[in-house]
């Protein structure tokens, strides 16, 4: 990897400074970016950069002392060359096969037999890639030791033999660690802790007990008596990317940026109601190969798909979820659906469903006093769910109120139940509930909470009088 000097450039926009570049490691800084973006890039590099790894193993002969599953697991962890991995299709997207073929996989053969009296070691070099392959690099075992042997797979005694056919597929580390492109990603900002994001525990002197990292030499320390800047935000971040060998570290970072762009483009497409099927200008999020039970790995399939809801149209479904991740006060310029809150008739664009079939997503409990209802227009059913014009309906005693929450994002694995809604009863509020202001409902909630605390206090006092120990009052023993 070679990098040209870039002195004299204006400090405008994101800036990357490469401090050290090795064959398997890259140490660099990123400036003029937001903390959320820097952390998103770190997480994307760790979990969503596609690589190649052995996913299927067909055992033909195994007379070694290790079980088939044990050897298959070790084979899956051998790093394979993933250069130009975009030339390989995901298995679920391949139109040429049902399980694997030369366009979506690489076949490797392992056939070793021990004929001598000494114990024989089987190495990664013994894996032979079969032609044809998507390109000349992909699928070849990575061997970095001076002897050119690679990782040890197993050991064989005299007359023991293993013969296996290995199928390597394209995937991401979000599904399994064998697809991880990195062994570690170092990440740090504000090495002098001037922003006070860290609260050091110390016995006598934090400066001696918490030594500064090497990154502290790249920033000025806080001066004695310098006033604290409450509006300061971190803008310089230190990355140390260590590759496992399947991709060069600079390629890992570039792939991470590309994947992050794809995911953001997909979010924009879903929120804007774009009716185009498939990728956004050819940008498709990372995926994992075939799973079980119809290609699904549970509710969260470990990949991002653009084929969520047939072009952004809403679907008359209701979900029960056990967790919400709200994006409050998010300003999205969207025309909405007829009959929804703050609806503006669209001048054109994708067709919308009539107001009689507006979908809602809600979180409900057996007791309306315990959990509020969260309702919104369902705009996307991909790996995650997107709700527009969301309101939170809070019940207390015989009154309720609606609080606007804007755009909501619900993690797909938190969806527990899927079914149709009763459109005739969807807006029905049972007696004797009446709508009240948010202030009135809040005051009732506070009074009910205070009354509950008083009742708990009386109950604990009576238990102590009877000789019982109250909850959370146990003695701590060291």
N, C-alpha and C positions, 0 to 999 in steps of 0.2 A: 504493500500500500504506500502510495506516494502522495504527499500533500504539498501544494505550493504555498509559499508565504503570501499573506494577504494584508500586509501593512498598508496603512494610509487610508483604509476604508472608513467611511462614515459609520458611526455607531447608531445606525437606524435599523429597526427590526431585529429579528432573532439573529444571534451571532454564535458561531461554534468555533472553539479553539481546541485543536488537538494537541494534547500535551505529550502523549506517548502512544505509539502505534506499533504493536507487535503482531506476530502471526496469529495468536490466539487471544489477544487482549488489546483493548483500546481505552485510553484514559483521556477524557475530553471535558470541556466545560460548555455550558449553554447559557447565554445571557439574553436579557430583554424578553423573557417569556414569563408566563404565569406559572405559579406553583402547581395548579391543577393540570396544566398541559404537561409540565415536566413529569409529574407523577403518573399521568395517563400514558406517556411514552414509556416510562419504566415498566408499568404493568403490562403494556402491550408487548414489549420486547420479551418479557418473561413468559407470557402465556399464549400469545396469538400470532407469532411469526411461524409460518408453515415450514416444516422440514420433512425429511424422509426417515422412516424407521420400520423395522420388521414388525408386521402386525399379525401375520398368519404363519404358522409353522406346521408343515405336514411331516410327521415323523414316520419314516419307513423302517429304519432299524435303529435301536438304541439298546445296547447291551452294557452300557456304562453303569456306574454306581449311582448316577443321578437320575431322578425322575424326569419324564418328558416335560412336565410343566416347569420344572426348575430350569432346564436347559432353554426352553422357549422364552422364559423370562429374561435370562441372561442374553439371549440373542436380541431381544427387543431393545436392550439398553446399549447395544453397540452403536456408536455414532456412524451414520452413513453420509456420504457427500451429498449435499443438498444445493449445490450450485445450480442456478437457473431452474429452481424447483417449480417455477411458474409454467414450465413446459409439461409438467405432469398434471393430469386432471385429478380432481377428487373422485373417489370411487362412486359416490352417489350421483355425480354429475355425468359419469361416463355413459355414453349411448351405445358403446360397442360391446359391452359385456354386462353380466349380472353380478359377478363377484370380483374379478380382476382380469386385466389384460395388459398388453404392452403399452397402452396409452395412459393407464392410471396406476401402474405398479411396476416394480422391478423384481425379477425373480433371481434369487441367489441359491446356490447349491452348496451343501456341506456334506462331504463324504470322507471320513477318516477311519483308518483301521490300524491298530497297534499290533505289529508283528514281532517286536523285540521283547526282551525280558525287562528292560527299564521302563519306568512310567513315562508315558508320552503326553505332552501337553498339546491341546488343540487351541489354536489362536484365531483371531479375526482374519488373519491373512489367508486362512484356509477356506473362507467364503469366496465363492466364484460367482460373479455376476453374469447372468445369461443375456445374450443379445436376442432381439433388438431392445434398445432402451430409448426413452424419450430424448436423451442427449448423452454425450460421452462421459459426463461426470457423475450424474445423479445415480445414487444407489451403491456406489463403491465404498467399501469399508474404509474408515479413517484410521490410518496408521501413522503415528508420530514418533514412536520410540526409535532410537538409533539402530536397533537390530532389525527393524522392519517386521516385527511380529504382530503387534496389535494387542488387543485385550485377550486375556485367557478365557476361553469358553468352558472347558472342562479338562479332566485328566483321564487317560485310558491306561488300563493294564493290558498285559499280553492277551491277544485274541478278542479284546473288546472293540466294538465298532459303533459308529453313529453315522446315519445317513438321513439327511433331512432336506426338505425343500422349503425355503423361506420366501415369503411374499412381503416386500416392503411397500408401504403405502404412504401417501402424503397426509399429514395431520398437524395438529397444534397441541401445545403443552397443556392447554386448558382441559383437554380430554385425558391426556396421560403424559406423565413426565418423560417418557421415552422420546417424545417429539420436542423436548425443550432445546432451544438453540444455544442456551447459555447455562453455565454452571452457577453463576452469580452475577448480579448487577449491583455494583456499589452506587449509592445515591446519598448525597449530602448537600446541604445549603446552610448558610450562616454559620461557618465553623467557629466563630467567636461568640455565638449565642447572643448577639446584640439585640435580636428581636424578642428574646426571652420566650421562645417556643419550647425550650427545655427547662425543667426545674430539677437541677442536679441534687441528688442526695449525697451528703458528705458528712464526715465526722469532725474534721477540723478545718481543712483548707481545700475548697473545690478546685483551685488551680493545680494543686499537686496531685489530688486524687483523680482528677479528670484531665489528663493531658490532651493538648490540642492535636488534631489530625494534621496530616501533611498539607491539607488544603488551606489551613489557616495562614500559610505563608503567602497566599494569593489575595488576601484581603487585609485591610487595616483593622486593628483591634479598636474597641471603644475607648475613648479618652476618659481619664478620671474627671468626674464632675460633669460629663456630657449629658445633657437632658435626654430623656427617653422620647423617641419619636413614635407616637401611638399610631400614626398613619403609614408607617414604613411597611413595605412588602418585599419579600425575597425576589430577586431578579437574576441571581447567578446560581447555577446548579452544577454540581460536580458528578460526573458519571464515570464509572469504571466497569466496562462490559467485558466479561470473560467468556469466550466461546468454548463449547465442548469440542469444536473441530469440524462440525458438519457445515458451518458457514463461517466466513471470515467476519470478524467483529464489525467492520464498517458495513458489510452487507446486512448484518443483523439489525443495525440501527436504521439503515435505509429501508429495510423491509418493515420495521416497526412503524416508521413514519408513514409508509404507504398504507399499511393496514389501518392505522388511525385515521387517515384521510378517507379511506373507504367506509369506515364505520360512521364517520361524521356525515359523509355524503348520503348514506342510507337514512340517517336520522332526518336530515333535511328533506329528503324525498318523501318520507312517510308523513312528516308534519305538514308539508306543503300539499299533500294530496295528489302527488304526481301519479298519473294512471298508467305509466309505462311499466310493463312487466320486465322482470329480470334485473340485471345490474344497472347501476347508475353510471351511464357512459362507460360501461365495461368494468366498473368497479364493483367487485363482489367481495364480501367479507370472508375471513378465513373460516375453514370448516374442518371437520374430522371425517375420517373414512367411515365405511359402513358400520352400523351398530347392530344390535340385536332387536328383535321384535319390530320389524319394519323400518329399521334404520334409525331408531330413536334411542337416546340414552336417558330416558326419564323426561321430566318436564323441561329441564335446561339441557339442550343437546350439545352444548359446548361449541357452538358455532353461531354465526350471524347469517341469516338468510333474507334475501330481498323478496322472497315469494310468500309474503305474509298474508295479504288480504285482497288479492286480485285487483291490484291497481289503486289501493288507497280508499276504496269504497267501504262504508261501514257495514257491519254484519249484525243481525238481531240476535245477540247472545248475551248471557249474563254469567259472570264468574263470581265465585266466592274465594277471597284471598285472605291469607293470614298475615300479610305484611305489605306495607306500601312504602315506596320511596318517592316522596313528593318533590316536585320541582316548582315551588311556590313563586309567585310573582314573575313568572317567565313570560316575557312578551313575545307572542307569536302572531304574526299577521296572517290569519287563516280565515277563510270565508265561513267555515263551520258548516253545519247541516241544518236544513230547514227545520224549524221548531226548537232549536237549541237556544241556549242562553247567548245573548249578544250576537244574534245571527244577522249577517249582512248578506243579502242575495248576491250570488256570484255572477259576474258578467259573462263568464264562460268557464271552460275547464272541464274537469271530470264530472260525470253525473253524480248526483247525490240521492240517497234514499229518502222517501217521504217521511214526514214527522211521525207517522203511525208506527214505524219500525225503528225508532231511535234506540240503539243498544245502550245499556248501562252496565257498569261494573260496580259492584257494591260489596262491602264487608259487613257481615251481619253476625249477631250472636243470639243466643236463646233469650237474652234479656236486653231490651233496647236501652235500659238504663245504664248498661255497662259499656256498650260499643256504639259508636255513631255509624250512620250510613254514609258511604262515600259513593257518589254517583257522577257519571261523566259519559261523554260520547266516545265510544270505542273506535279509535282511528287506525289501529294497527294490531295485528296478531302475528308477530314474528317471534323470536326467542323471548322478547319482552313485550309488554302491552303498553300502549300509549292512550291515555284518556285526555280528551279536550273538554273545556268548559266544565271542569270538575267542581262539584260542591260537596261540602261535608255537612250532613244533616244530623244535628245533635239533639237527643231526646233527654228530658229531665222532668220527672213528675208528670204533669199533664200538658207540658208545653214543648216546643221544639223550635229550632232556628236553623237557617242555612248560611253557611260561610263559604265564600268563593275561594277555591284553591287553584284555579287556572289549569295548567298542564300537569298531569300525573304520569309517572313512569312506574310500572309494576313489574317486578322480576318474574319471569315465566315459571320458575320452579316453585313460587309461592302460591300458584293457582291450585286450589283443591278440588273445585267442582265446576263443571261446565254444563249449561243447560239453557233452554229457551225461557224467555220472560213472558209473563201474562200481561199483554199490552193493555187489557181492560182494567186491570187492577194496579198497574205500575205506579200511577200517581195518586193512589188512594191513601189517605191518611186516616188511620182508625180513630174512632172516638175513644176518649174525650180530648184528644190532643188538639192544641191550637197553636198557631204560629206566633212567636214572640220575638222581641229584639235580642240581639246577641248579648247586650248588657244584662238583660233580665235573666237569660239562661245562665250566663256566667255567675251572676249573684246567687242563683239557686244552686249551682254546682258547688260554689265555695261553701255555702251554708250546709249542704249535705255532707261535704268532706269534713268540715269541722265537727258536725254531729257524729259522724262515724269515728273520728279520732277520740271524741269524748267517751263514746260507748266502749271503744277499745281500752281506754285508760281505766274505766270502771271495771271492765272484765278482768284486766290484769291485776287490779288491786284485790278483787274478790278471790282470784286464784292464789295470790300470795298469802291472803289471810287463811286459806284452807291448806297451805303448805306446799302448793304447787309452784314451780318455777315458771315465770312468764317467758314467752318466746323471745329469742334473741338477747336474753340476759345471762347466758351461760358464762361460767368462769373460764377465762383463757389461761391455759397452762403452758409454760415454757419449759 
